[in-house]
């Protein structure tokens, strides 16, 4: 409506240069004509519901506006003819005004209608672009979630099978600790499995699982595995992809401590530095050279999950330690976990 009133006012101001009667009356008439034409434009936008294939909707709207101009001007002049006055078409001055309004209206109104159609089209295109962008973002998010769940599904059996293999070794060797370790494993899995499908967890929850896992491994090899866990209190409530720390620790046990005759020590350190979480798992096992350890399945999958979750803001690296051992570190943004 605002554009219609502005266009009608400009139309009236252009005509006012040669208008002999009231300028205010002229402006009222042009704005009234503009408002009625806007209603006609809107009417043909909805009616009739079905058009012949050869007739475009916008053509009907422009033609409807053009055809309505003389009838609207005529209705205004008839309505403004006082009782006892001759009809406007018998008054040369009023007939001149009618002709001027009708002629300029036939030139002006279709162009205004066309500009309205262009604005509608541009608005529709922008709305569609916004809708497409929103839909694309939603599809990308769903694809990302599906990819993360696929990678997580690859990690879960990898971790569980490795743990069960450790228990099997105790059973095969006839160790008296087999039953105790198995009971600990069952208790651990009852706590851990429900969390494996969560899209995200906290650093604190991850450390609980890490501690439970290391205690389980310590029962399996009490003389060959020692561990410590250190974490900043401010980091415990921060977001952490599931099984991030657990994967690093499980990798250290399997490839660092297990192959070593003397065993070793695992140190888990989580710090909050410059708006980032730094998680470090240090083992004093056989080291990268002796174990041939690179990025195995677990670490490769972990790196990809970190990239999908945090993009380029997440990093993972392995460092060989002297005289032996490995330091595995991950860095990712410090974000509050969503409830």
C-alpha positions as CSV (number, residue, x, y, z in Angstrom):
1,X,0.0,0.0,0.0
2,X,2.8,2.4,0.8
3,X,4.2,2.1,-2.7
4,X,0.8,2.6,-4.2
5,X,0.2,5.8,-2.2
6,X,3.6,7.2,-3.1
7,X,3.1,6.5,-6.8
8,X,-0.4,8.0,-6.7
9,X,0.9,11.1,-4.9
10,X,3.7,11.5,-7.6
11,X,1.1,11.1,-10.3
12,X,-1.0,13.9,-8.8
13,X,1.9,16.2,-8.3
14,X,2.9,15.8,-12.0
15,X,-0.6,16.7,-13.1
16,X,-0.9,19.6,-10.7
17,X,1.3,21.8,-13.0
18,X,-1.6,22.2,-15.5
19,X,-4.5,21.6,-13.1
20,X,-6.9,24.6,-12.8
21,X,-9.1,23.4,-9.9
22,X,-8.2,22.4,-6.4
23,X,-4.8,20.7,-6.1
24,X,-5.8,19.0,-2.9
25,X,-8.9,17.5,-4.6
26,X,-6.6,16.3,-7.4
27,X,-4.3,14.5,-5.0
28,X,-7.2,12.9,-3.2
29,X,-8.5,11.6,-6.5
30,X,-5.2,10.2,-7.7
31,X,-4.6,8.4,-4.4
32,X,-8.2,7.1,-4.4
33,X,-7.7,5.8,-7.9
34,X,-4.5,4.2,-6.9
35,X,-6.0,2.4,-3.9
36,X,-8.9,1.0,-6.0
37,X,-6.5,-0.1,-8.7
38,X,-4.5,-1.9,-6.0
39,X,-7.6,-3.8,-5.0
40,X,-8.2,-4.7,-8.7
41,X,-4.6,-5.9,-8.9
42,X,-5.0,-8.1,-5.9
43,X,-8.4,-9.4,-7.1
44,X,-7.0,-10.8,-10.3
45,X,-4.0,-12.2,-8.4
46,X,-6.5,-14.7,-6.8
47,X,-9.4,-14.8,-9.3
48,X,-10.3,-16.7,-11.3
49,X,-8.6,-19.7,-9.7
50,X,-7.9,-21.4,-13.0
51,X,-6.7,-19.6,-16.2
52,X,-6.3,-20.9,-19.8
53,X,-2.8,-22.0,-20.5
54,X,-2.4,-19.2,-23.1
55,X,-3.2,-16.5,-20.5
56,X,-0.5,-15.7,-17.9
57,X,-1.7,-14.4,-14.5
58,X,0.5,-11.3,-14.7
59,X,-1.0,-10.4,-18.1
60,X,-4.5,-10.6,-16.6
61,X,-3.5,-8.3,-13.7
62,X,-2.0,-5.6,-15.9
63,X,-4.9,-5.7,-18.4
64,X,-7.4,-5.6,-15.5
65,X,-5.7,-2.5,-14.0
66,X,-5.6,-0.8,-17.4
67,X,-9.3,-1.6,-18.2
68,X,-10.4,-0.4,-14.7
69,X,-8.9,3.0,-15.0
70,X,-11.6,4.8,-17.1
71,X,-14.4,3.2,-15.0
72,X,-12.8,4.2,-11.7
73,X,-12.3,7.8,-12.9
74,X,-15.9,7.9,-14.2
75,X,-17.2,6.7,-10.9
76,X,-15.3,9.4,-9.1
77,X,-16.6,12.2,-11.3
78,X,-20.2,10.9,-11.1
79,X,-19.9,10.7,-7.3
80,X,-18.5,14.2,-7.1
81,X,-21.3,15.8,-9.3
82,X,-23.5,17.8,-7.1
83,X,-27.3,17.7,-7.3
84,X,-28.5,20.0,-10.1
85,X,-25.2,20.1,-11.8
86,X,-25.0,18.8,-15.4
87,X,-23.2,15.5,-16.0
88,X,-19.4,15.9,-16.1
89,X,-19.3,14.9,-19.8
90,X,-21.4,18.0,-20.6
91,X,-19.0,20.3,-18.7
92,X,-16.0,21.0,-20.9
93,X,-13.7,21.7,-17.9
94,X,-14.6,18.6,-16.0
95,X,-14.5,16.5,-19.1
96,X,-11.0,17.8,-19.7
97,X,-10.1,16.7,-16.2
98,X,-11.6,13.3,-16.8
99,X,-9.7,12.9,-20.0
100,X,-6.5,13.9,-18.5
101,X,-6.8,11.6,-15.5
102,X,-7.9,8.7,-17.7
103,X,-5.2,9.2,-20.3
104,X,-2.4,9.6,-17.8
105,X,-3.8,6.8,-15.7
106,X,-3.7,4.4,-18.7
107,X,-0.1,5.3,-19.2
108,X,0.9,5.3,-15.5
109,X,-1.1,2.5,-13.9
110,X,0.2,-0.5,-16.0
111,X,3.8,0.5,-15.3
112,X,3.1,0.7,-11.6
113,X,1.5,-2.7,-11.8
114,X,4.5,-4.1,-13.7
115,X,6.8,-2.7,-11.0
116,X,4.7,-4.3,-8.3
117,X,4.9,-7.6,-10.2
118,X,8.7,-7.3,-10.3
119,X,8.8,-6.5,-6.6
120,X,6.7,-9.6,-5.9
121,X,8.9,-11.8,-8.0
122,X,12.1,-10.4,-6.3
123,X,10.5,-11.0,-2.9
124,X,9.5,-14.5,-3.9
125,X,13.0,-15.3,-5.2
126,X,14.6,-14.0,-2.0
127,X,12.1,-16.0,0.1
128,X,12.8,-19.1,-1.9
129,X,16.5,-18.5,-1.6
130,X,16.2,-18.2,2.1
131,X,14.0,-21.3,2.3
132,X,16.5,-23.3,0.1
133,X,19.4,-22.1,2.2
134,X,17.6,-23.1,5.4
135,X,16.7,-26.5,3.9
136,X,20.3,-27.0,2.7
137,X,21.6,-26.2,6.1
138,X,19.2,-28.7,7.7
139,X,20.2,-31.4,5.2
140,X,23.8,-30.7,5.8
141,X,23.2,-30.9,9.6
142,X,21.4,-34.2,9.1
143,X,24.1,-35.6,6.9
144,X,26.7,-34.5,9.5
145,X,24.8,-36.2,12.3
146,X,24.5,-39.4,10.2
147,X,28.2,-39.3,9.4
148,X,29.1,-38.8,13.1
149,X,26.8,-41.7,14.1
150,X,28.4,-43.9,11.4
151,X,31.9,-43.1,12.7
152,X,30.7,-43.6,16.3
153,X,29.2,-47.0,15.3
154,X,32.6,-48.0,13.9
155,X,34.4,-47.0,17.2
156,X,32.0,-48.8,19.5
157,X,32.6,-52.4,18.3
158,X,36.3,-51.6,18.0
159,X,36.5,-50.6,21.6
160,X,34.2,-53.3,22.9
161,X,35.9,-56.2,21.0
162,X,39.3,-55.1,22.3
163,X,38.1,-55.1,25.9
164,X,36.4,-58.5,25.5
165,X,39.6,-59.8,24.0
166,X,41.5,-58.8,27.1
167,X,39.0,-60.6,29.3
168,X,39.3,-63.7,27.1
169,X,43.1,-63.7,27.7
170,X,42.5,-63.9,31.4
171,X,40.0,-66.7,31.0
172,X,42.3,-68.7,28.7
173,X,45.2,-68.3,31.1
174,X,43.1,-69.5,34.0
175,X,43.7,-66.3,36.0
176,X,41.9,-66.1,39.3
177,X,41.1,-62.5,38.4
178,X,39.0,-63.4,35.4
179,X,35.7,-63.5,37.2
180,X,36.4,-60.2,39.1
181,X,37.5,-58.5,35.9
182,X,34.4,-59.8,34.0
183,X,32.2,-58.5,36.7
184,X,33.9,-55.1,36.5
185,X,33.5,-55.1,32.8
186,X,29.8,-55.8,33.0
187,X,29.4,-53.0,35.5
188,X,31.4,-50.7,33.3
189,X,29.4,-51.5,30.2
190,X,26.1,-50.9,32.0
191,X,27.3,-47.4,32.7
192,X,29.0,-46.8,29.3
193,X,26.8,-48.3,26.7
194,X,23.8,-46.0,27.2
195,X,26.1,-43.0,26.6
196,X,27.7,-44.4,23.4
197,X,24.7,-43.2,21.3
198,X,24.7,-39.7,22.7
199,X,25.6,-37.0,20.1
200,X,27.7,-35.3,22.7
201,X,28.8,-35.6,26.3
202,X,31.0,-33.7,28.7
203,X,34.6,-33.9,29.6
204,X,33.6,-34.9,33.1
205,X,31.6,-37.9,31.9
206,X,34.4,-38.9,29.6
207,X,36.8,-38.9,32.5
208,X,34.5,-41.1,34.5
209,X,34.5,-43.7,31.7
210,X,38.3,-43.4,31.3
211,X,38.8,-44.0,35.0
212,X,36.5,-47.0,34.9
213,X,38.3,-48.4,31.9
214,X,41.8,-47.9,33.4
215,X,40.7,-49.5,36.7
216,X,39.4,-52.5,34.7
217,X,42.7,-52.7,32.8
218,X,44.6,-52.3,36.1
219,X,42.8,-55.4,37.5
220,X,43.9,-57.3,34.4
221,X,47.6,-56.4,34.8
222,X,48.1,-54.9,38.3
223,X,51.9,-55.1,38.1
224,X,52.2,-53.6,34.6
225,X,49.8,-50.7,34.5
226,X,49.7,-47.6,36.7
227,X,47.7,-44.5,35.8
228,X,46.9,-40.9,37.0
229,X,44.1,-38.5,35.9
230,X,44.4,-34.8,36.2
231,X,41.7,-32.3,35.0
232,X,40.9,-28.7,35.5
233,X,37.5,-28.3,37.3
234,X,36.5,-25.6,34.8
235,X,36.8,-28.1,31.9
236,X,34.6,-30.8,33.4
237,X,31.3,-29.3,32.1
238,X,32.5,-28.6,28.6
239,X,31.3,-30.3,25.5
240,X,33.3,-33.4,24.4
241,X,32.5,-35.8,21.5
242,X,31.7,-39.3,23.0
243,X,34.7,-41.7,23.4
244,X,37.3,-39.0,22.5
245,X,39.4,-39.5,25.6
246,X,38.4,-43.2,25.9
247,X,39.8,-43.8,22.4
248,X,43.1,-42.2,23.2
249,X,43.5,-44.2,26.5
250,X,42.4,-47.5,24.9
251,X,44.9,-46.9,22.1
252,X,47.7,-46.3,24.7
253,X,46.9,-49.5,26.6
254,X,46.6,-51.6,23.5
255,X,49.6,-50.3,21.6
256,X,51.8,-48.9,24.3
257,X,51.4,-50.8,27.6
258,X,50.3,-54.3,26.4
259,X,53.3,-55.0,24.1
260,X,55.8,-53.9,26.8
261,X,57.2,-56.6,29.1
262,X,57.7,-54.1,31.9
263,X,54.3,-52.4,31.3
264,X,54.2,-48.7,32.0
265,X,52.3,-45.7,33.2
266,X,49.4,-43.8,31.6
267,X,48.8,-40.1,32.5
268,X,45.6,-38.4,31.5
269,X,45.7,-34.6,31.6
270,X,42.9,-32.2,30.6
271,X,43.5,-28.5,30.7
272,X,41.6,-25.4,29.7
273,X,43.9,-23.0,27.8
274,X,43.0,-19.9,25.8
275,X,39.4,-20.9,25.2
276,X,40.4,-24.4,24.1
277,X,40.4,-27.8,25.7
278,X,43.7,-29.6,25.6
279,X,43.5,-33.3,26.4
280,X,46.7,-35.3,26.6
281,X,47.2,-39.0,27.1
282,X,50.8,-39.9,27.9
283,X,52.0,-43.5,28.1
284,X,55.5,-44.9,28.9
285,X,55.0,-48.0,26.8
286,X,57.0,-49.4,23.9
287,X,56.7,-46.2,21.8
288,X,55.8,-45.6,18.2
289,X,58.9,-47.2,16.7
290,X,58.7,-50.5,18.5
291,X,54.9,-50.9,18.2
292,X,54.7,-49.5,14.6
293,X,51.9,-47.4,15.9
294,X,50.5,-44.8,13.6
295,X,46.9,-43.7,13.2
296,X,45.1,-46.9,13.5
297,X,41.3,-47.4,13.0
298,X,40.4,-45.9,16.3
299,X,42.6,-42.8,16.0
300,X,41.7,-42.2,12.4
301,X,38.0,-42.4,13.2
302,X,38.5,-40.1,16.1
303,X,40.3,-37.5,14.0
304,X,37.5,-37.5,11.5
305,X,34.8,-37.2,14.2
306,X,36.7,-34.2,15.7
307,X,36.8,-32.6,12.3
308,X,33.1,-33.1,11.6
309,X,32.2,-31.8,15.1
310,X,34.5,-28.8,15.3
311,X,35.9,-28.3,11.8
312,X,39.4,-26.9,11.5
313,X,39.2,-25.7,15.2
314,X,40.0,-29.3,16.3
315,X,43.5,-30.9,16.1
316,X,45.0,-34.2,17.1
317,X,48.7,-35.2,17.1
318,X,51.0,-38.0,18.2
319,X,54.5,-37.3,19.6
320,X,57.2,-39.9,20.3
321,X,58.7,-39.6,23.8
322,X,62.3,-40.4,24.9
323,X,63.4,-42.9,25.9
324,X,60.1,-44.5,25.0
325,X,56.5,-43.8,25.1
326,X,53.9,-41.7,23.2
327,X,52.0,-38.5,23.9
328,X,48.6,-38.3,22.2
329,X,47.0,-34.8,22.3
330,X,43.7,-33.4,21.1
331,X,42.6,-29.8,21.0
332,X,39.1,-28.5,20.5
333,X,37.1,-25.4,21.3
334,X,35.8,-24.9,24.8
335,X,32.0,-25.1,24.4
336,X,29.3,-25.5,27.0
337,X,27.5,-28.8,26.6
338,X,23.8,-28.4,25.7
339,X,21.4,-29.9,28.1
